[in-house]
Amino acid sequence: MRYAHAILILAAVMAPGNAAAQGENPPGQDATILVQGQRDRASNWLQAETDHVVVISNGGEKELAHIAHDLERLHFLLSVLLGRIDKPDGTRKLRVTLVGDGAEFDAMALRNLRYSPGPYSRAFPGPAYYDPREDGAVFAASRFDQKAVIEQGQDLAGILPDLVRATTPAATEAPGAAAANPGAGSTLPASAIARFGRDDPFAIAVNERAVPISAEGRILAGYARHFLLTYFPHAYPRWYVDGFGELFATLATQGDGRMEYGRAPQGYRKVLDRYRRYPAADIVTGRYLADRDVGERWTPFHAWALTHLLFFSNERKGQLRAYLATIAAGGSMEKAAAAFGDLGKLQDELVAYDRGKLPFEQMSYPAERAAEPIVRRLSEGEAAFVKGRLELGARLAIPPASADPKADRQRTAAIARREDWLKDLRRDAARYSANRDAQLLLAEAECRSGNMPECATASARVLAIAPGNGDALAWQGIAQAGIALAAPANERAGRLKAARITIARANRADSESPLPLLAYYRSFAAAGETAPDVAVEGLMKAVDTVPAAPGPRLLLGEALAKRGNTAAARNALIPVANGPYETPEAAPARTLLSGLAQ
């Protein structure tokens, strides 16, 4: 929702823009950054920033700049296709983090709470990490290509010992016999062969059938999904959001002014030959989500095919719009599927579509509409907390209390893991005591864990480093409000007033940040007080700033429902309650939605 004027808690003072990007150090100069009297050396992490994304990577600069530029090109393409060219845009930039190989990515244990594509065949690599957080969405993926093994082969490392034994001279053969007869075979003992592993040169599968999974394709697909959920925030069926991302995973650019989209992914025919087509009727009605065996027949390539057909067919495109409109209004997928008519005919059309020549589109564009990114190198202090910023979302999530013993044990274990992670974060933040980002991350982690005095201390350290920092003021105000709510009743009102003054300062320091707007509203809701109109208007602006985030939408739905604005409350809640992926906010949204008068 948009308004004619910006909502501010107090009269806003626009925050200063970002400092100019740092370039490479001239030869002979020390590659360090001075931070409050301490030297912080440059790291091997780089950041590339465009108008709509911030991409961080520990890989090469050329690779990083290429990916960031392609994401900006994709943003422009999607804006053209979906009618958003030159529209006002007050949303937060997507923060993309690219890490090394799969092992490095897996080591972070990034548990997706608000993103669960598929379910797909186990042959396909696990999903990337995406979290539409209330202060801005984050996305993370490996920067290395992978593969989907659709038919296992014979592992060469497994059969090699037998081959060696068959060609190794007998133990009774005279020493040096093999050297005299090189053709007789290797003298490498079988015990050495047994030490070969998957990373060894011999870890090769024979007769394996696999298809490549491009790292950049996963990143492009992730951005396309984020674009859809951010700029068109409605309830969608999961298969469509998945397929929409896959549709743009094969974006290709030529020079500075041409790009194409819609080509079939590499290995497409091979995958469809291997997996039987899942019934289209079960997909569009959502029945596939209850099928435990769906993963044996449903893949990202199948999601691409169904979306591609509906997106490129002039006749089906109108049906797709009607289908999506019904779901966006709160209708069931079963009801919406009537827009496609005879679903048997849709299935036949999809099978025939696979056998034909699949269309794709090319377009030319002014190169300046997707400018090159600005690249800078992160300091060691900044880089030390790149992964922690990602991990925070999963590490701090605690299951709700439950009377079920198993659920209670899981909750206890989650709390223990959170405390261990916080302990490590506190230690690392102490090492970088003069680093703003380190202390900001710690302040956020403490506040989100309910440790309000510790959050206040960490935010105070940030303000000593960077006076007037908007995020630090927001966390300080949140901590003050939490402390106020735990104070004696006769002190509560005064302490809450002081907290709101701090939150208002945060809003003035950065009028575009959703954090102070959310904190201001929550200071009333948590105290059981009726929030003033300006606080609800602030919620509206926060939702506009992070449209894909379910948390602010749930808060807005609750606020509007309390005011008796049922229609607006439903509009806020439906994308959360009926969204493509089950989130922690979905069940409360459904409960609230069910209690609203139709």
C-alpha positions in Angstrom: 0.0 0.0 0.0 1.3 3.5 -0.9 0.4 6.9 0.6 0.6 10.4 -0.6 3.1 11.4 2.2 5.8 9.7 4.1 5.0 8.5 7.6 7.5 9.6 10.2 7.2 9.3 14.0 8.7 12.8 14.3 9.8 15.2 11.6 12.4 13.3 9.6 15.9 14.3 8.8 17.1 12.3 5.8 20.1 10.1 6.6 23.3 10.8 4.7 24.0 8.5 1.8 26.6 5.8 1.8 30.2 6.7 1.6 31.9 6.4 -1.7 33.1 2.9 -2.5 36.7 2.1 -1.7 39.0 1.1 -4.5 42.1 -1.0 -4.5 45.0 0.2 -2.5 47.8 1.8 -4.5 51.0 -0.3 -4.7 53.1 0.0 -1.6 50.4 1.1 0.7 49.3 -0.8 3.7 45.9 -2.5 3.0 44.3 -1.5 6.3 41.4 0.5 7.4 41.5 2.8 10.4 38.6 2.3 12.8 38.6 4.3 16.0 42.3 4.2 16.3 42.6 0.5 15.4 43.8 -0.8 12.1 41.4 -3.3 10.5 43.1 -5.1 7.6 41.4 -5.8 4.3 39.8 -9.2 4.0 39.3 -11.6 1.0 35.5 -10.7 1.0 34.2 -8.3 -1.7 31.0 -6.4 -1.9 29.3 -5.3 -5.1 26.3 -2.9 -4.9 23.8 -1.9 -7.6 20.5 0.0 -7.4 18.6 -3.0 -6.2 21.1 -5.6 -4.7 24.1 -5.8 -2.5 26.2 -8.9 -3.3 29.0 -10.2 -1.0 31.4 -12.9 -2.0 34.7 -14.5 -1.0 35.4 -15.3 -4.6 37.0 -13.3 -7.4 36.1 -9.7 -8.2 35.3 -10.4 -11.9 32.8 -13.2 -11.0 31.2 -11.0 -8.3 30.8 -8.0 -10.6 29.3 -10.2 -13.3 26.7 -11.8 -11.0 25.7 -8.4 -9.5 25.4 -6.8 -12.9 23.3 -9.7 -14.2 21.0 -9.4 -11.2 20.5 -5.7 -12.0 19.8 -6.6 -15.6 17.2 -9.2 -14.4 15.6 -6.6 -12.3 15.2 -4.4 -15.3 13.8 -7.2 -17.5 11.3 -8.2 -14.8 10.3 -4.6 -14.5 9.6 -4.4 -18.2 7.7 -7.7 -18.3 5.5 -6.9 -15.3 4.9 -3.2 -16.0 7.1 -1.7 -13.2 9.4 0.4 -15.3 10.2 3.8 -13.6 7.7 3.1 -10.8 8.6 4.5 -7.3 10.6 2.0 -5.3 11.1 2.4 -1.6 11.9 -1.2 -0.8 15.1 -2.4 0.8 17.8 -3.9 -1.3 18.2 -7.7 -1.3 21.4 -8.7 0.4 23.0 -11.7 -1.4 25.9 -13.6 0.1 27.9 -16.1 -2.0 30.1 -18.5 -0.2 32.5 -21.2 -1.4 31.8 -24.8 -2.0 28.8 -26.9 -0.7 30.7 -27.9 2.4 31.4 -24.3 3.4 27.7 -23.4 2.8 26.4 -26.4 4.7 28.7 -25.6 7.6 26.6 -22.5 8.4 23.5 -24.8 8.9 21.2 -22.2 7.5 17.8 -23.5 8.3 15.1 -22.1 6.0 12.1 -20.9 8.1 10.3 -19.0 5.4 11.3 -20.7 2.2 10.7 -24.3 1.2 10.5 -25.0 -2.5 9.4 -28.2 -4.0 9.3 -30.8 -2.6 11.6 -32.0 -5.3 13.4 -35.2 -6.1 16.4 -35.9 -3.7 18.6 -35.9 -6.8 18.5 -32.1 -6.9 20.7 -30.1 -4.6 19.1 -28.6 -1.5 17.6 -25.2 -1.7 19.5 -22.0 -1.2 18.8 -19.9 1.9 16.2 -17.1 1.7 14.7 -15.2 4.5 12.4 -12.2 4.0 13.4 -10.5 7.3 11.6 -7.5 8.7 14.6 -5.3 8.2 15.4 -6.5 4.7 15.5 -9.8 2.9 18.7 -11.9 2.7 19.7 -14.6 0.2 22.7 -17.0 0.3 24.0 -19.7 -2.0 27.2 -21.5 -2.9 29.0 -19.8 -5.8 30.1 -23.1 -7.3 28.2 -25.1 -9.9 26.6 -28.4 -8.8 25.0 -31.3 -10.5 21.8 -33.4 -10.1 22.6 -37.1 -10.4 19.4 -38.6 -11.9 20.9 -42.1 -12.3 23.7 -43.3 -10.1 26.8 -44.8 -11.8 29.5 -47.1 -10.6 31.9 -45.3 -8.3 35.4 -45.7 -9.8 37.0 -45.3 -6.3 35.0 -48.3 -5.2 36.0 -50.6 -8.0 39.6 -49.4 -8.3 41.1 -51.6 -5.5 39.9 -54.7 -7.4 41.4 -53.4 -10.7 44.7 -52.7 -8.9 44.8 -56.2 -7.3 44.1 -57.8 -10.7 47.0 -56.0 -12.3 49.5 -55.9 -9.4 52.4 -58.5 -9.4 52.0 -61.3 -7.0 53.7 -60.9 -3.6 56.0 -63.8 -4.5 57.2 -62.1 -7.6 60.8 -60.9 -7.4 61.4 -57.4 -6.2 61.8 -54.9 -9.1 59.8 -57.1 -11.5 57.2 -54.4 -12.0 59.9 -51.8 -12.7 61.4 -54.1 -15.3 58.0 -54.6 -16.9 56.0 -51.4 -16.6 53.1 -52.9 -18.5 52.5 -55.4 -15.7 50.6 -52.8 -13.6 50.9 -50.7 -10.4 52.6 -51.8 -7.3 50.4 -49.5 -5.1 49.1 -51.6 -2.2 45.4 -52.0 -1.9 45.6 -50.4 1.6 46.5 -47.1 -0.1 43.6 -47.4 -2.5 41.2 -47.7 0.4 42.1 -44.2 1.5 40.7 -42.6 -1.6 37.7 -40.5 -0.9 35.2 -38.4 -2.9 37.6 -35.5 -3.3 40.3 -37.8 -4.8 41.0 -37.9 -8.5 39.6 -41.4 -8.7 36.2 -40.4 -7.2 34.5 -40.6 -10.6 31.3 -42.4 -11.4 31.1 -44.5 -14.5 27.8 -44.5 -16.5 26.4 -41.8 -14.3 23.5 -39.7 -15.7 23.6 -36.1 -14.3 22.5 -32.6 -15.3 24.5 -29.5 -14.4 23.0 -27.0 -11.9 24.5 -23.6 -12.5 25.4 -21.5 -9.5 24.4 -18.3 -11.2 21.1 -19.9 -12.3 20.3 -20.6 -8.7 21.1 -17.0 -7.8 19.0 -15.6 -10.7 16.1 -17.8 -9.8 16.3 -16.7 -6.2 16.2 -13.0 -7.2 13.2 -13.6 -9.6 11.2 -15.1 -6.7 12.2 -12.3 -4.4 11.1 -9.7 -7.1 7.7 -11.4 -7.4 7.0 -11.5 -3.7 8.4 -8.0 -3.1 6.8 -6.0 -5.9 3.6 -8.1 -6.2 3.0 -9.3 -2.6 0.0 -11.6 -2.9 -0.8 -15.1 -1.9 0.7 -17.5 -4.5 0.7 -21.2 -5.0 4.1 -22.7 -4.3 4.6 -24.3 -7.7 4.1 -21.0 -9.4 6.7 -19.1 -7.3 9.1 -22.0 -7.8 8.5 -22.1 -11.5 8.7 -18.3 -11.9 12.2 -18.4 -10.5 13.2 -21.3 -12.7 11.9 -19.4 -15.8 14.5 -16.7 -15.3 17.4 -19.0 -14.2 18.6 -19.3 -17.7 18.9 -15.5 -18.3 21.7 -14.9 -20.8 23.2 -11.6 -21.7 25.1 -10.5 -24.8 27.4 -7.5 -24.5 25.9 -4.5 -22.8 22.6 -4.2 -24.6 21.0 -7.6 -25.3 19.5 -10.4 -23.1 17.3 -13.4 -23.5 15.2 -15.4 -21.2 13.0 -18.5 -21.3 15.4 -21.0 -22.8 15.1 -24.5 -21.4 17.7 -25.4 -18.7 20.6 -27.6 -19.8 19.6 -31.3 -19.4 15.9 -30.6 -19.6 15.1 -33.4 -22.0 17.2 -35.8 -20.0 15.3 -35.1 -16.8 11.9 -35.4 -18.4 13.0 -38.8 -19.9 14.0 -40.0 -16.4 11.0 -38.8 -14.4 7.4 -39.5 -15.3 5.3 -36.4 -15.7 3.4 -35.5 -12.5 -0.3 -34.8 -13.2 -0.9 -31.1 -13.9 -4.3 -31.4 -12.2 -2.6 -32.3 -8.9 -0.2 -29.5 -9.2 -2.5 -26.6 -10.0 -5.0 -27.8 -7.3 -2.2 -28.1 -4.7 -2.9 -31.8 -4.1 0.7 -32.7 -4.8 1.8 -31.1 -1.5 0.1 -33.9 0.4 1.6 -36.6 -1.7 4.6 -38.2 0.1 5.9 -39.7 -3.2 5.8 -36.4 -5.1 9.5 -36.1 -4.9 9.9 -39.1 -7.1 8.3 -37.2 -10.0 8.5 -33.5 -9.4 11.6 -31.5 -10.1 12.6 -27.8 -10.7 12.6 -28.7 -14.4 8.9 -29.8 -14.2 8.1 -26.5 -12.4 9.9 -24.7 -15.2 7.9 -26.5 -17.9 4.4 -25.8 -16.4 5.2 -22.2 -15.7 6.8 -21.7 -19.1 3.8 -23.1 -20.9 1.4 -20.8 -19.0 3.7 -17.8 -19.3 4.3 -18.1 -23.1 0.9 -19.2 -24.2 -1.4 -16.3 -25.2 -4.5 -18.4 -24.4 -3.2 -19.8 -21.2 -1.7 -16.6 -19.9 -5.2 -15.1 -19.3 -6.2 -18.2 -17.5 -3.1 -18.0 -15.4 -4.0 -14.4 -14.4 -7.5 -15.5 -13.4 -6.2 -18.5 -11.4 -3.7 -16.3 -9.5 -6.3 -13.6 -8.8 -8.6 -16.1 -7.2 -5.8 -17.3 -4.9 -4.8 -13.7 -4.1 -8.3 -13.0 -3.0 -8.2 -15.9 -0.5 -9.8 -18.6 -2.7 -8.6 -22.2 -2.6 -6.3 -23.6 -5.3 -9.0 -26.2 -6.1 -11.5 -23.4 -6.8 -8.9 -21.3 -8.7 -8.0 -24.3 -11.0 -11.4 -24.0 -12.7 -9.8 -21.1 -14.6 -7.9 -23.6 -16.7 -11.0 -25.5 -17.8 -10.5 -29.2 -18.6 -7.4 -30.1 -16.6 -7.0 -33.3 -18.8 -6.5 -31.1 -21.8 -3.9 -29.0 -19.9 -2.0 -32.3 -19.2 -2.1 -33.3 -22.9 -1.0 -29.8 -23.9 1.9 -30.0 -21.4 3.1 -33.4 -22.8 2.9 -32.1 -26.4 4.7 -28.9 -25.3 7.7 -30.9 -24.1 8.1 -32.5 -27.5 7.9 -29.3 -29.5 10.2 -26.4 -30.0 10.2 -24.4 -26.8 10.0 -20.6 -27.3 12.2 -18.0 -25.7 12.5 -14.3 -26.0 15.3 -11.7 -26.7 15.3 -8.0 -26.0 17.5 -5.1 -26.5 17.9 -2.4 -23.8 19.8 0.8 -23.0 22.9 -0.3 -21.1 22.6 2.5 -18.7 19.3 1.0 -17.4 21.3 -1.7 -15.7 24.5 0.0 -14.6 27.7 -1.8 -13.6 28.1 -2.4 -9.8 30.3 -0.5 -7.4 32.8 -3.0 -5.9 34.8 -2.6 -2.7 36.8 -4.9 -0.4 35.4 -5.5 3.1 37.7 -5.1 6.1 38.5 -8.1 8.3 36.1 -6.8 10.9 33.3 -6.5 8.5 34.0 -9.9 7.0 34.2 -11.6 10.3 30.4 -11.2 10.8 29.2 -11.8 7.2 28.2 -15.4 8.1 26.9 -14.4 11.5 24.5 -12.0 9.9 23.1 -14.9 7.9 23.1 -17.4 10.7 21.2 -15.1 13.1 17.8 -15.8 11.5 18.0 -19.5 12.1 20.0 -19.5 15.3 17.6 -17.3 17.2 14.4 -19.0 16.2 12.9 -21.0 19.1 9.9 -23.2 18.8 6.9 -22.2 20.8 6.3 -23.8 24.2 4.3 -27.0 24.0 2.8 -29.6 26.4 4.1 -32.3 24.0 7.3 -33.9 25.6 9.0 -34.3 22.2 8.3 -30.7 21.2 9.4 -29.5 24.7 12.8 -31.3 24.3 13.2 -29.8 20.8 12.6 -26.3 22.3 15.1 -26.9 25.1 17.7 -28.1 22.6 17.1 -25.0 20.4 17.5 -22.7 23.4 20.8 -24.4 24.2 22.0 -24.0 20.6 21.1 -20.4 20.7 23.0 -19.8 23.9 26.1 -21.5 22.5 25.9 -19.4 19.3 25.4 -16.2 21.4 28.4 -17.1 23.5 30.6 -17.4 20.4 29.2 -14.2 19.0 30.0 -12.3 22.2 33.5 -13.6 22.1 34.0 -12.5 18.5 32.4 -9.1 19.1 34.8 -8.6 21.9 37.7 -9.1 19.6 36.4 -6.3 17.3 35.3 -4.0 20.1 35.7 -0.9 17.9 33.9 -2.4 14.9 30.5 -1.0 14.3 29.1 -4.0 12.4 30.3 -6.4 15.1 28.5 -4.5 17.8 25.4 -4.0 15.8 25.0 -7.7 15.1 25.5 -8.4 18.8 22.9 -5.8 19.7 20.4 -7.3 17.3 21.1 -10.9 18.5 20.7 -9.9 22.2 17.5 -8.0 21.6 15.9 -10.7 19.4 16.9 -13.2 22.2 15.1 -11.1 24.8 18.4 -10.1 26.6 17.4 -6.5 26.9 20.2 -5.2 29.3 22.8 -6.9 27.1 21.2 -5.4 24.0 21.3 -1.9 25.6 25.0 -2.3 26.4 25.9 -3.4 22.8 23.9 -0.7 21.2 25.6 1.9 23.5 29.0 0.6 22.2 27.8 1.2 18.6 26.8 4.7 19.5 30.2 5.4 21.0 31.7 4.3 17.7 29.1 5.9 15.4 27.1 8.6 17.2 23.6 8.9 15.8 23.6 5.6 14.0 19.9 4.8 13.2 20.1 1.0 13.7 21.9 1.4 17.0 19.3 3.9 18.2 16.5 1.5 17.2 18.0 -1.4 19.1 18.7 0.8 22.1 15.0 2.0 22.0 13.8 -1.7 21.7 16.0 -2.6 24.7 14.7 0.3 26.7 11.1 -0.7 26.0 11.8 -4.3 27.0 13.4 -3.2 30.2 10.5 -0.8 30.8 7.9 -3.6 30.5 9.8 -5.6 33.1 10.0 -2.7 35.5 7.7 -2.0 38.5 4.3 -0.7 37.5 4.9 2.8 38.9 8.0 3.1 36.7 6.7 1.6 33.5 5.0 4.6 31.9 8.0 6.9 32.3 10.5 4.3 31.0 8.3 3.6 28.0 8.1 7.3 27.2 11.9 7.4 27.2 12.1 4.4 25.0 9.8 5.9 22.5 11.9 9.1 22.4 14.9 7.0 21.6 13.0 5.1 18.8 11.8 8.5 17.4 15.5 9.6 17.3 16.2 6.4 15.3 13.4 7.2 12.9 14.8 10.7 12.4 18.3 9.3 11.8 17.1 6.9 9.1 13.5 7.6 8.0 13.6 4.7 5.4 14.4 2.0 7.9 11.5 -0.2 9.0 13.1 -1.0 12.4 12.0 2.1 14.3 8.5 2.0 12.7 8.1 -1.6 13.9 9.6 -0.8 17.3 7.3 2.1 17.9 4.2 0.1 17.2 5.4 -2.8 19.3 6.1 -0.6 22.3 2.3 0.0 22.5 1.2 -3.5 21.6 3.5 -5.3 24.1 2.3 -2.9 26.8 -1.3 -3.7 26.0 -2.0 -0.1 25.0 -3.9 1.1 22.0 -1.4 2.3 19.5 -2.0 5.8 18.1 -2.8 6.3 14.4 0.7 7.4 13.7 2.1 4.1 14.9 -0.3 2.1 12.6 0.7 4.4 9.7 4.3 3.6 10.5 3.4 -0.1 10.2 2.0 0.6 6.8 5.2 2.2 5.7 7.2 -0.7 7.1 5.2 -3.2 5.1 5.8 -1.1 2.0 9.5 -1.1 2.7 9.8 -4.9 3.2 6.7 -6.2 1.3 7.8 -9.9 1.3 8.4 -10.0 5.1 5.5 -11.8 6.8 6.2 -10.4 10.3 5.2 -6.8 9.6 2.1 -7.9 7.6 0.9 -10.0 10.6 1.3 -7.0 12.9 -0.5 -4.7 10.5 -3.3 -7.3 10.1 -3.7 -7.4 13.9 -3.7 -3.6 14.2 -6.3 -3.1 11.4 -8.5 -5.9 12.8 -8.6 -4.2 16.2 -9.7 -1.0 14.5 -12.6 -2.9 12.8 -11.1 -2.4 9.3 -11.8 -5.9 8.2 -11.2 -5.5 4.5 -7.8 -4.0 4.9 -6.9 -6.5 7.6 -7.8 -9.4 5.2 -5.6 -7.8 2.5 -2.7 -7.7 4.9 -3.1 -11.2 6.2 -3.9 -13.3 3.1 -0.4 -13.2 1.7 0.9 -14.5 5.0 -1.8 -17.0 5.7 -2.0 -18.5 2.2 1.5 -17.7 1.0 3.6 -20.2 -1.0 5.8 -21.3 1.9 4.8 -22.2 5.4 6.3 -19.6 7.8 6.2 -19.1 11.6 3.7 -16.3 11.0 1.4 -18.3 8.8 -0.6 -20.2 11.5 -1.3 -17.0 13.6 -2.3 -15.2 10.4 -4.8 -18.0 9.5 -6.2 -18.0 13.0 -6.7 -14.2 12.9 -8.1 -14.4 9.3 -10.7 -17.0 10.3 -12.1 -14.7 13.0 -12.7 -11.8 10.7 -16.2 -11.2 9.4 -16.5 -11.9 5.6 
